[in-house]
Amino acid sequence: MPIDEPALTVLIFIAATLYSSVGHAGASGYLAAMALFGIAPETMRPAALALNVLVASLATFRFTRAGQNDLKLLLPFVIASIPAAFIGGMIHIPPAFYKPLIGIILLLSAFQLLRTARTSKQKDRKMQRPPLAASLATGAGLGLLAGLSGTGGGIFLSPLLLFMGWAPTRNVSGIAASFILVNSIAGLLGNMSSLQALPPTLPVWAGAVLLGGLIGTQLGTRTLTIPGIRIMLALVLVIAGGKMLLT
């Protein structure tokens, strides 16, 4: 094992713990950690998506079992996002075009979540389901972003659900985890050739993210309050936004 591999594995574990506490799978954190340690770009995206599938599977199971999911609300988003994520996984766009924009959007979303964290319980009482057309259009757009960016798309879906008042805070985690799971699988299938670039250390990283996912989902389903979930989500968005702007 290379001398810097333990440090990278620890960072991947921390990312999995933090992200899974709000139903995310950690792709943005894994990509940032791998970039920091000079992992080859052709290896980073498939490795991040593979780790995403593991953590998102665990998170989907645990949040659903805890009653913190809404599969009926999720379905239209998923139906539209799967083909879009598949297409996104086959497209290469220079990062200089979309990374700064996405980074700024994520940072602004984090600020809004922090600003409204104290009143989030009152906001959760004013939920309304989105129209079907809005769900389908949103799912397609987020699926395409997921495939292009090498993430599961939940980093974009979670704040949108909260800002639009489409789901209560606790259910957002389970919905995001399920959305990330299907889009991570679609993203991998959309770029099958990239699977040949998976690193030999992937099993070690897999163990790290599963342990982190167990800890994170325990926090998300049993420990964090509604304001706490929003604050944790804001922290995740800051990390992801910073990664988009700085890498």
Salt bridges, closest charged atoms under 4 A:
ASP70 OD2 - ARG129 NH2 2.78
ASP124 OD1 - ARG230 NH2 3.60
